[in-house]
Amino acid sequence: MSGVKVNFLPFFVISTVLLSSFLPILEIASATGGQGVITTFADGSSSVTVNFNGNSTNSSIEVTLERDTTINNATFDISYNYALNSPSPGEVTLDMGNDGQYEWAWDSLGYGDFGRQTLFSNGLNNSSAPVNPSGNIIADILLPTNAQIQTADIVAEYSPNFGGAWIPTGAIDSIEVGDVDGNNLSEPIFLQRGHQWPNGSNSSAIGTITWTSTNGFSNISWTPICDGASTIEVADFNGDNFSDVAAFDANNESACLLISLSNGSWAPNTNFSLDIAANAIVGGDMDGDGDAELMSIHSTGDLNEFVYDHQNGEFVLRAATTVSSNGTAMPAELGGIVVGDFWGAGNNTAVVSDIIDGHVTMWNVSQGSWSQTDIGTEFDCMKVELHTFDWNGDGFLDLIGNAGTGATDGVCTATFNGTGWSTNVTNSTQLTNYTVGDWSGNGGIEILQPVVGNIDGNDSTLNGSLQVYSIGVNGSVQSSSQVLYPHTAPRHVALADMDGDGILEQIVSAGESSLGLF
């Protein structure tokens, strides 16, 4: 989790400090009326090298002046050959005439060693600051006027306000995030098929974990769900500001619902039919009333919207349409759906894709009827696993999805400008079961792809990884990935702000002999 304290330890090598030579420029005026500029020392040289070793004084440097001369201005260029890598003499003072009045000194609080600045302005060698989305400022670092930094190193150490955790859960088949307890913080919500109950029986269940700053992570709370569920969707269907769960059962073409009791628990599950050939479900507030609706897509081309009937405690069909295959009167075989506010105007739109040719269309619903948006918002190249995010920050949501169902079809990104799409297919990158978001809090949108690796049954040997792919402002996907190692054999990853600091935490389902959440 975030909210970390950061320690910075500086190390600077500064070319205008760390003594090796003096270059004088003295503007003078004498009592006899003469004036001029002295640019050499008494021996005629323009520079003098001085070696210091510990607590020592060098008084051999001389500048010749006429009697009764007034120095109007004096400048010495003090420099050091840092390439010699000699130790710093520490504090250094320049006392012309040995009168105890320093003409120049490097000896104040926070000045550090001469030429090798290892302190902050407060005199400490580290500075701490909490991390937040708007940034923070650590202590100042003092440098001499006109200094030129030759080399610089800063060691940044991050320590979280609270540690992560490994929570044994058993196998997890699907994971989402939502607000189970109504505290405006996100929690992981996950499906486990074949959960073993205390009485020895086995059936599917929904698990949840909450976190508080006082008590840390809670124990897992398990709630029965219909057997046959394979994936889950989380949304607030009854408008009580507590998350509800809809579990999708592809074999039985149905959805199993857990509706919140507004107290952190759910009513007993209920099951309802989605009609034939259902392929996927998704939740989203399509009419802006604060309650989410449930949408289903079908291989018959059907796009349905179900609304929650508060009085009878069930879902009813409100809108239905058949999406046509691209340019034909035949129905599309719908394989993907996602809901989002694509124009950033507060109104959600459903986007569906044809699994046959990757044709994508956008749909709005009003007063029980679906209507397709402008034909200019159609495009081709995306078939399944649709995700949405505004990766270029223009206020319009963009899309990413798999260009096919095979292992070598690549990934398609579509960048939306409010009137149309610009698509980009990356064949070198293959994605499945991935997550998109700003996982590092740096403002960049990236793809997190779990890779299980070669499982050997030993949790102490690290197998698999999270592969991180960057997305460019034009939708281009980085061909090579950054690699993270949260835990052995990661299978699922979700992003959630569990502590409300504006920075997303990674919730990773992983493990080999012991399965759980990291």
C-alpha positions as CSV (number, residue, x, y, z in Angstrom):
1,M,0.0,0.0,0.0
2,S,1.0,3.6,-0.3
3,G,1.5,6.5,2.0
4,V,5.1,5.6,2.3
5,K,7.9,7.6,4.0
6,V,10.8,8.2,1.7
7,N,14.4,8.8,2.9
8,F,16.8,10.5,0.5
9,L,20.6,10.3,1.1
10,P,22.5,12.7,-1.1
11,F,26.0,12.6,-2.5
12,F,27.3,15.3,-4.7
13,V,30.8,16.0,-6.1
14,I,31.1,19.7,-6.9
15,S,33.7,21.1,-9.2
16,T,33.9,24.6,-7.7
17,V,34.6,23.4,-4.2
18,L,37.0,20.9,-2.9
19,L,40.3,22.8,-3.0
20,S,43.0,22.3,-5.4
21,S,43.8,25.7,-6.9
22,F,43.2,29.4,-6.3
23,L,42.8,31.8,-9.2
24,P,42.8,35.5,-8.0
25,I,41.3,38.6,-9.5
26,L,41.9,41.7,-7.3
27,E,40.7,45.2,-8.2
28,I,42.9,47.7,-6.3
29,A,43.5,51.4,-5.8
30,S,46.7,52.8,-4.2
31,A,47.2,56.0,-2.1
32,T,49.4,57.3,-4.9
33,G,46.5,57.3,-7.3
34,G,47.3,54.2,-9.2
35,Q,44.8,51.4,-9.8
36,G,44.6,48.2,-11.6
37,V,43.8,44.5,-11.4
38,I,46.0,41.7,-10.0
39,T,45.6,38.3,-11.6
40,T,48.7,36.5,-10.3
41,F,50.1,35.4,-7.0
42,A,53.4,36.7,-5.5
43,D,55.4,34.1,-7.4
44,G,53.9,35.2,-10.7
45,S,51.7,32.1,-11.2
46,S,48.0,32.4,-12.0
47,S,47.0,29.4,-9.8
48,V,48.4,27.7,-6.7
49,T,47.7,24.2,-5.7
50,V,47.1,23.5,-2.0
51,N,47.1,20.1,-0.4
52,F,45.2,19.6,2.9
53,N,45.5,16.6,5.1
54,G,43.1,16.7,8.0
55,N,43.0,19.6,10.4
56,S,45.7,21.8,8.8
57,T,46.4,25.4,7.7
58,N,48.3,26.6,4.7
59,S,49.7,30.2,5.0
60,S,52.2,30.1,2.1
61,I,50.0,31.7,-0.5
62,E,50.8,35.4,-1.0
63,V,49.6,38.2,-3.1
64,T,51.9,41.3,-3.6
65,L,50.3,44.7,-3.1
66,E,51.8,48.2,-2.9
67,R,51.8,49.9,0.5
68,D,48.5,51.7,1.4
69,T,46.6,49.8,-1.2
70,T,42.8,49.4,-0.9
71,I,41.2,46.3,-2.3
72,N,37.9,47.3,-4.0
73,N,36.9,43.9,-5.0
74,A,38.5,40.4,-4.8
75,T,37.5,37.1,-6.4
76,F,39.1,33.7,-6.0
77,D,38.1,30.8,-8.2
78,I,38.4,27.8,-5.9
79,S,38.2,24.5,-7.8
80,Y,39.1,20.9,-7.3
81,N,40.1,18.0,-9.6
82,Y,37.4,15.6,-8.5
83,A,38.8,12.9,-10.8
84,L,41.6,12.4,-8.3
85,N,39.0,11.0,-5.9
86,S,40.9,12.4,-2.9
87,P,39.0,12.7,0.4
88,S,37.4,16.0,1.3
89,P,39.1,18.3,3.9
90,G,35.7,18.9,5.5
91,E,35.3,22.5,6.6
92,V,37.4,25.1,4.7
93,T,38.0,28.8,5.4
94,L,39.8,31.5,3.5
95,D,41.4,34.1,5.9
96,M,43.5,36.7,4.0
97,G,46.0,38.4,6.3
98,N,45.4,35.9,9.0
99,D,43.3,38.4,10.9
100,G,40.6,36.0,12.0
101,Q,38.1,37.6,9.7
102,Y,37.2,35.0,7.1
103,E,36.9,36.3,3.6
104,W,35.2,33.1,2.7
105,A,34.1,30.0,4.6
106,W,32.5,26.7,4.0
107,D,31.6,25.8,7.5
108,S,27.9,26.5,8.3
109,L,25.0,24.2,9.1
110,G,24.1,22.0,6.1
111,Y,27.2,23.0,4.1
112,G,28.6,19.4,4.3
113,D,32.1,18.4,3.5
114,F,34.0,20.7,1.2
115,G,33.3,19.6,-2.4
116,R,31.4,16.5,-1.4
117,Q,27.9,17.5,-0.3
118,T,26.4,14.6,1.7
119,L,24.1,16.7,3.9
120,F,20.8,18.4,3.5
121,S,20.4,22.0,4.6
122,N,19.3,20.9,8.1
123,G,22.6,19.2,8.7
124,L,21.2,15.7,8.4
125,N,22.3,13.1,5.9
126,N,18.7,12.0,5.1
127,S,15.3,13.7,4.6
128,S,11.9,12.0,4.9
129,A,8.6,13.0,3.4
130,P,5.2,11.1,3.0
131,V,4.3,10.2,-0.6
132,N,1.0,11.5,-2.0
133,P,-0.4,11.9,-5.5
134,S,0.3,15.6,-5.6
135,G,4.0,15.1,-4.6
136,N,6.0,16.4,-1.7
137,I,9.2,18.4,-1.1
138,I,12.2,17.2,1.0
139,A,14.8,19.4,2.6
140,D,17.0,21.7,0.6
141,I,20.5,20.9,-0.6
142,L,23.0,23.7,-0.3
143,L,25.6,24.3,-3.1
144,P,28.2,27.1,-3.6
145,T,27.3,30.0,-5.9
146,N,28.2,29.1,-9.5
147,A,28.9,25.5,-8.5
148,Q,28.9,22.9,-11.2
149,I,27.9,19.4,-10.2
150,Q,30.2,16.8,-11.7
151,T,28.5,13.7,-10.3
152,A,25.4,13.1,-8.2
153,D,23.8,10.2,-6.5
154,I,20.6,10.1,-4.4
155,V,19.6,7.0,-2.5
156,A,15.8,6.8,-2.2
157,E,14.4,4.3,0.4
158,Y,10.7,3.6,0.6
159,S,9.0,2.3,3.8
160,P,5.2,1.8,3.8
161,N,3.1,3.1,6.7
162,F,1.9,-0.5,7.0
163,G,3.3,-3.7,5.5
164,G,1.8,-5.9,2.9
165,A,0.4,-9.3,3.7
166,W,0.2,-12.9,2.5
167,I,-3.4,-14.1,3.1
168,P,-4.0,-17.8,2.5
169,T,-7.3,-18.1,0.6
170,G,-7.1,-21.3,-1.4
171,A,-7.7,-21.2,-5.2
172,I,-9.2,-18.0,-6.6
173,D,-11.1,-18.2,-9.9
174,S,-12.1,-14.5,-10.4
175,I,-11.3,-11.3,-8.5
176,E,-12.8,-7.8,-8.6
177,V,-12.8,-4.9,-6.2
178,G,-15.7,-3.0,-4.5
179,D,-16.9,-1.3,-1.3
180,V,-18.3,-4.1,0.7
181,D,-18.8,-2.2,4.0
182,G,-19.8,1.2,2.7
183,N,-16.7,3.1,4.0
184,N,-15.8,4.5,0.6
185,L,-12.7,2.3,0.5
186,S,-12.1,-0.6,-2.0
187,E,-11.8,-4.2,-0.9
188,P,-11.0,-7.3,-2.9
189,I,-14.0,-9.5,-3.7
190,F,-13.2,-13.0,-5.1
191,L,-14.8,-16.2,-6.3
192,Q,-13.7,-19.6,-5.1
193,R,-15.3,-22.6,-6.7
194,G,-15.3,-25.7,-4.5
195,H,-14.9,-23.8,-1.2
196,Q,-14.6,-26.1,1.8
197,W,-17.0,-25.1,4.6
198,P,-16.4,-25.9,8.3
199,N,-19.0,-28.7,8.1
200,G,-16.9,-30.5,5.4
201,S,-19.1,-29.6,2.4
202,N,-17.9,-28.0,-0.7
203,S,-19.6,-25.4,-2.9
204,S,-18.8,-22.1,-4.6
205,A,-18.3,-19.0,-2.4
206,I,-17.5,-15.3,-2.5
207,G,-14.7,-14.1,-0.2
208,T,-14.0,-10.6,1.0
209,I,-11.2,-9.0,3.0
210,T,-11.3,-5.5,4.5
211,W,-8.5,-3.3,5.9
212,T,-8.3,-0.6,8.5
213,S,-5.4,1.5,9.7
214,T,-6.1,0.3,13.3
215,N,-6.5,-3.4,12.8
216,G,-4.9,-4.1,9.5
217,F,-6.4,-6.9,7.4
218,S,-9.5,-8.7,8.5
219,N,-10.2,-12.4,8.4
220,I,-11.8,-13.7,5.2
221,S,-15.6,-13.5,5.1
222,W,-17.2,-16.2,3.0
223,T,-20.7,-16.1,1.5
224,P,-22.3,-18.9,-0.6
225,I,-22.8,-18.3,-4.3
226,C,-24.4,-20.5,-6.9
227,D,-22.4,-23.4,-8.2
228,G,-21.4,-23.1,-11.8
229,A,-20.2,-19.5,-11.5
230,S,-17.0,-18.8,-13.4
231,T,-16.5,-15.0,-13.2
232,I,-18.0,-12.2,-11.1
233,E,-19.0,-8.6,-11.7
234,V,-19.2,-6.1,-8.8
235,A,-21.5,-3.0,-8.8
236,D,-24.1,-1.2,-6.6
237,F,-27.3,-2.6,-8.2
238,N,-29.7,-1.5,-5.4
239,G,-28.2,2.0,-4.8
240,D,-27.4,1.7,-1.1
241,N,-23.7,2.6,-1.6
242,F,-22.6,-1.0,-0.8
243,S,-21.3,-3.3,-3.5
244,D,-23.3,-6.2,-4.8
245,V,-22.1,-9.2,-6.7
246,A,-23.3,-10.8,-9.9
247,A,-21.7,-14.2,-10.7
248,F,-21.9,-15.4,-14.3
249,D,-22.6,-19.0,-15.1
250,A,-21.9,-19.6,-18.8
251,N,-23.0,-23.3,-18.8
252,N,-26.5,-22.5,-17.3
253,E,-26.7,-19.1,-19.1
254,S,-27.6,-17.4,-15.8
255,A,-26.4,-14.9,-13.2
256,C,-26.3,-15.5,-9.5
257,L,-26.8,-12.4,-7.3
258,L,-25.7,-11.3,-3.9
259,I,-27.5,-8.1,-3.0
260,S,-26.3,-6.0,-0.1
261,L,-28.2,-5.7,3.1
262,S,-26.5,-2.3,3.7
263,N,-24.6,-3.5,6.7
264,G,-21.5,-5.2,5.1
265,S,-23.3,-8.5,4.4
266,W,-25.4,-9.9,1.6
267,A,-28.8,-11.5,1.4
268,P,-28.9,-15.1,0.4
269,N,-28.0,-15.6,-3.3
270,T,-30.7,-15.6,-6.0
271,N,-30.4,-16.9,-9.5
272,F,-32.0,-15.7,-12.7
273,S,-31.8,-16.7,-16.4
274,L,-30.1,-14.5,-18.9
275,D,-31.6,-16.2,-21.9
276,I,-29.8,-18.5,-24.4
277,A,-26.2,-18.2,-25.6
278,A,-25.1,-15.7,-22.9
279,N,-21.4,-15.0,-23.2
280,A,-20.7,-12.3,-20.6
281,I,-22.2,-9.8,-18.2
282,V,-21.1,-6.4,-17.0
283,G,-22.5,-3.8,-14.5
284,G,-22.8,-0.1,-15.1
285,D,-25.1,2.9,-14.4
286,M,-26.6,3.4,-17.8
287,D,-29.3,6.0,-16.9
288,G,-27.5,8.1,-14.3
289,D,-29.8,7.3,-11.4
290,G,-27.0,6.1,-9.1
291,D,-28.0,2.4,-9.4
292,A,-26.1,0.1,-11.6
293,E,-27.8,-2.0,-14.3
294,L,-26.7,-5.4,-15.4
295,M,-26.0,-6.0,-19.1
296,S,-25.5,-9.3,-20.9
297,I,-24.2,-10.1,-24.4
298,H,-25.0,-13.3,-26.4
299,S,-23.5,-15.1,-29.3
300,T,-26.9,-14.6,-30.9
301,G,-26.2,-10.9,-31.1
302,D,-28.6,-10.0,-28.3
303,L,-27.7,-7.1,-26.0
304,N,-29.9,-7.0,-22.9
305,E,-30.2,-4.6,-19.9
306,F,-31.6,-5.8,-16.6
307,V,-32.6,-3.4,-13.8
308,Y,-33.1,-4.2,-10.1
309,D,-36.7,-4.2,-8.9
310,H,-36.4,-2.9,-5.3
311,Q,-40.0,-3.9,-4.5
312,N,-39.7,-7.5,-5.5
313,G,-36.0,-7.9,-4.9
314,E,-35.2,-9.3,-8.4
315,F,-33.8,-8.2,-11.8
316,V,-36.2,-7.6,-14.7
317,L,-35.5,-7.1,-18.4
318,R,-35.8,-3.4,-19.4
319,A,-34.1,-3.1,-22.8
320,A,-33.1,-5.6,-25.5
321,T,-31.7,-5.3,-29.0
322,T,-29.9,-7.5,-31.5
323,V,-26.6,-6.2,-32.8
324,S,-26.0,-6.8,-36.5
325,S,-22.8,-8.2,-37.9
326,N,-20.7,-5.6,-39.6
327,G,-22.6,-4.4,-42.7
328,T,-25.0,-7.3,-42.8
329,A,-28.5,-8.2,-41.7
330,M,-27.1,-11.2,-39.8
331,P,-26.7,-11.0,-36.0
332,A,-23.2,-10.4,-34.5
333,E,-21.6,-13.1,-32.3
334,L,-20.9,-10.8,-29.4
335,G,-17.8,-11.8,-27.4
336,G,-16.8,-8.7,-25.4
337,I,-18.5,-5.9,-23.5
338,V,-17.4,-2.9,-21.4
339,V,-19.2,0.1,-19.9
340,G,-17.7,3.5,-19.4
341,D,-18.2,7.3,-19.6
342,F,-16.4,7.6,-22.9
343,W,-17.1,11.3,-23.5
344,G,-16.4,12.3,-19.9
345,A,-19.9,13.9,-19.7
346,G,-21.4,11.8,-16.9
347,N,-23.2,9.4,-19.2
348,N,-22.2,5.7,-19.5
349,T,-22.1,3.9,-22.9
350,A,-21.8,0.2,-23.6
351,V,-19.2,-1.0,-26.1
352,V,-19.6,-4.5,-27.6
353,S,-17.4,-6.5,-29.9
354,D,-18.0,-9.2,-32.5
355,I,-15.9,-12.3,-31.7
356,I,-15.9,-13.2,-35.5
357,D,-14.4,-10.1,-37.1
358,G,-13.6,-7.8,-34.2
359,H,-16.1,-5.2,-35.2
360,V,-16.8,-2.8,-32.3
361,T,-19.9,-0.7,-31.8
362,M,-21.1,1.7,-29.1
363,W,-24.6,1.7,-27.5
364,N,-26.7,3.9,-25.3
365,V,-30.0,3.0,-23.6
366,S,-32.9,5.3,-22.8
367,Q,-36.5,4.6,-21.7
368,G,-36.2,0.9,-22.3
369,S,-34.6,1.1,-25.8
370,W,-31.1,0.6,-27.1
371,S,-29.7,3.0,-29.7
372,Q,-26.4,2.8,-31.5
373,T,-24.2,5.9,-31.4
374,D,-22.9,7.6,-34.6
375,I,-21.6,5.1,-37.1
376,G,-18.3,7.0,-37.1
377,T,-17.6,5.5,-33.7
378,E,-17.4,1.9,-35.2
379,F,-14.1,0.2,-35.8
380,D,-12.6,-3.2,-36.3
381,C,-9.7,-5.1,-34.5
382,M,-11.0,-6.1,-31.1
383,K,-12.7,-9.3,-30.2
384,V,-12.5,-10.2,-26.5
385,E,-11.2,-9.1,-23.1
386,L,-12.1,-5.4,-23.5
387,H,-10.8,-2.9,-20.9
388,T,-11.1,0.9,-20.9
389,F,-8.9,3.7,-19.6
390,D,-7.9,7.2,-20.6
391,W,-4.2,6.6,-21.3
392,N,-3.6,9.9,-23.1
393,G,-5.4,12.1,-20.6
394,D,-7.7,13.9,-23.1
395,G,-10.9,13.2,-21.1
396,F,-12.1,10.5,-23.5
397,L,-11.9,6.9,-22.6
398,D,-9.8,4.6,-24.8
399,L,-10.1,0.8,-25.3
400,I,-7.8,-2.1,-25.3
401,G,-8.7,-5.7,-26.1
402,N,-7.4,-8.9,-27.7
403,A,-7.3,-8.8,-31.5
404,G,-8.3,-12.5,-31.6
405,T,-8.9,-15.6,-29.5
406,G,-5.7,-17.3,-30.4
407,A,-2.3,-17.3,-28.7
408,T,-0.7,-15.3,-31.5
409,D,-3.3,-12.7,-32.5
410,G,-1.9,-9.8,-30.6
411,V,-3.5,-6.9,-28.8
412,C,-5.5,-4.0,-30.2
413,T,-5.6,-0.5,-28.7
414,A,-8.2,2.1,-29.8
415,T,-7.7,5.7,-28.9
416,F,-10.9,7.8,-28.8
417,N,-11.0,11.5,-29.7
418,G,-14.7,12.1,-29.1
419,T,-15.8,11.5,-32.7
420,G,-13.8,8.4,-33.8
421,W,-11.1,5.9,-33.1
422,S,-7.5,5.4,-34.0
423,T,-6.5,1.8,-33.8
424,N,-3.1,0.1,-33.2
425,V,-2.5,-3.7,-33.3
426,T,0.6,-5.1,-31.6
427,N,1.2,-8.6,-32.7
428,S,4.3,-9.1,-30.6
429,T,2.3,-8.8,-27.3
430,Q,-0.2,-11.4,-26.2
431,L,-2.5,-10.7,-23.3
432,T,-4.9,-12.7,-21.2
433,N,-6.4,-12.2,-17.8
434,Y,-4.7,-8.8,-17.6
435,T,-5.4,-5.5,-15.7
436,V,-4.9,-1.9,-16.9
437,G,-4.2,1.0,-14.6
438,D,-1.7,3.4,-13.0
439,W,-0.3,0.7,-10.6
440,S,2.8,2.8,-9.7
441,G,1.1,6.1,-9.1
442,N,3.3,7.9,-11.6
443,G,0.4,9.0,-13.8
444,G,1.2,6.5,-16.6
445,I,-1.3,3.8,-17.7
446,E,0.2,0.4,-17.9
447,I,-0.8,-3.2,-18.5
448,L,-0.2,-5.8,-15.8
449,Q,-0.1,-9.4,-17.1
450,P,0.2,-12.3,-14.7
451,V,2.5,-15.1,-15.9
452,V,2.3,-18.3,-13.7
453,G,5.6,-19.7,-14.8
454,N,6.8,-23.3,-14.4
455,I,5.2,-24.5,-11.1
456,D,7.3,-26.8,-9.0
457,G,5.1,-27.0,-6.0
458,N,7.6,-25.1,-3.8
459,D,6.5,-21.7,-2.6
460,S,10.1,-20.8,-1.6
461,T,11.3,-20.9,-5.2
462,L,10.1,-17.9,-7.2
463,N,8.3,-18.8,-10.4
464,G,6.4,-16.6,-12.8
465,S,6.0,-12.8,-12.6
466,L,3.9,-9.8,-13.4
467,Q,4.8,-8.4,-16.8
468,V,4.2,-4.7,-17.1
469,Y,3.7,-3.1,-20.5
470,S,3.6,0.7,-21.0
471,I,0.9,2.3,-23.3
472,G,1.9,5.3,-25.3
473,V,-0.3,8.4,-25.8
474,N,-1.2,7.1,-29.3
475,G,-2.1,3.6,-27.9
476,S,1.1,1.9,-28.8
477,V,1.9,-1.0,-26.5
478,Q,5.6,-1.5,-25.5
479,S,6.9,-4.7,-27.0
480,S,9.2,-5.5,-24.1
481,S,8.0,-5.6,-20.5
482,Q,9.1,-4.6,-17.1
483,V,9.0,-7.5,-14.7
484,L,7.7,-7.5,-11.1
485,Y,8.0,-10.4,-8.7
486,P,5.2,-10.0,-6.1
487,H,4.9,-13.7,-5.2
488,T,5.5,-17.1,-6.8
489,A,3.1,-18.1,-9.6
490,P,0.8,-15.1,-9.9
491,R,-2.6,-15.9,-11.6
492,H,-4.8,-12.8,-11.2
493,V,-4.1,-9.2,-10.3
494,A,-6.5,-6.4,-9.3
495,L,-5.8,-2.7,-8.4
496,A,-7.6,-1.0,-5.5
497,D,-7.1,2.0,-3.3
498,M,-7.6,0.2,0.0
499,D,-6.5,3.1,2.3
500,G,-8.0,6.1,0.4
501,D,-4.7,7.9,-0.3
502,G,-5.3,8.0,-4.0
503,I,-2.6,5.5,-4.9
504,L,-3.6,2.0,-6.1
505,E,-2.4,-1.1,-4.3
506,Q,-1.7,-4.4,-6.2
507,I,-3.7,-7.4,-5.1
508,V,-2.2,-10.5,-6.5
509,S,-3.7,-14.1,-6.5
510,A,-0.7,-16.4,-6.4
511,G,1.0,-19.4,-4.8
512,E,1.9,-23.0,-5.5
513,S,1.6,-25.3,-2.5
514,S,-0.2,-22.5,-0.6
515,L,-2.6,-20.4,-2.6
516,G,-3.6,-16.9,-1.5
517,L,-3.6,-13.2,-1.9
518,F,-0.4,-11.1,-1.8
